[in-house]
Amino acid sequence: MSTLQKICLAITIIGAINWGLIGLLEFNLVEAIFGTTSIIPRIIYSLVGLTGLINVGILVMDLSEK
């Protein structure tokens, strides 16, 4: 697994944990840390979405190799 894959996987897992907290406890960790009016949560959400798309691409490439 390459460094890019590991970074993308880690960011995606952090995003999934945040969504789990939102779904189960109605607690948004990102907004609790950075606030709701800051641009930082939007950047973090964008990074999570981007890394999710990269992970889909990695999965498709891995499936096509087998």
Summary of the structure (lengths in Angstrom):
residues: 66
radius of gyration: 13.9
end to end distance: 15.7
largest distance: 46.0
contacts: 150
relative contact order: 0.15
helix: 83%
strand: 0%
